[in-house]
Amino acid sequence: MSSPRLLSLRWPAGALVALLAIGQGAWGAAVAPEKGATGVAEMQRLLAQVKSQRDQMISAHESLARELREASEEQRKAILERMQEQKREFEAAQSALHKQIREEQRRQRQTVTGKR
């Protein structure tokens, strides 16, 4: 049986911090304000969406963890399955957002290299 500890959602925090650091450091200086403003705004929107999804997942996970502590053995199995399903859904959504972020990064790099 899986323990709730294995379902921890701490790993996306590091990814989010890395994305925020890259987003604020690299694009702000490299993209011209008149053309890059929409790219930077899009990147900020995507990063906010990543953070929002992460926060929602953490609160849902904590809620299920509280239920798990007070549940009978039969209920525990159902709760653990729900936790695993939520984790799979979260990972799929995060993967899609990360792909969008990479696409936005490519567009911004093409805009910068096209101006040279």
Secondary structure, DSSP 4 states (H G I P E B T S, - for coil): ---GGGG---HHHHHHHHHHHHHHHHHHHHS-HHHHHHHHHHHHHHHHHHHHHHHHHHHHHHHHHHHHHH--HHHHHHHHHHHHHHHHHHHHHHHHHHHHHHHHHHHHHHHHHHH-
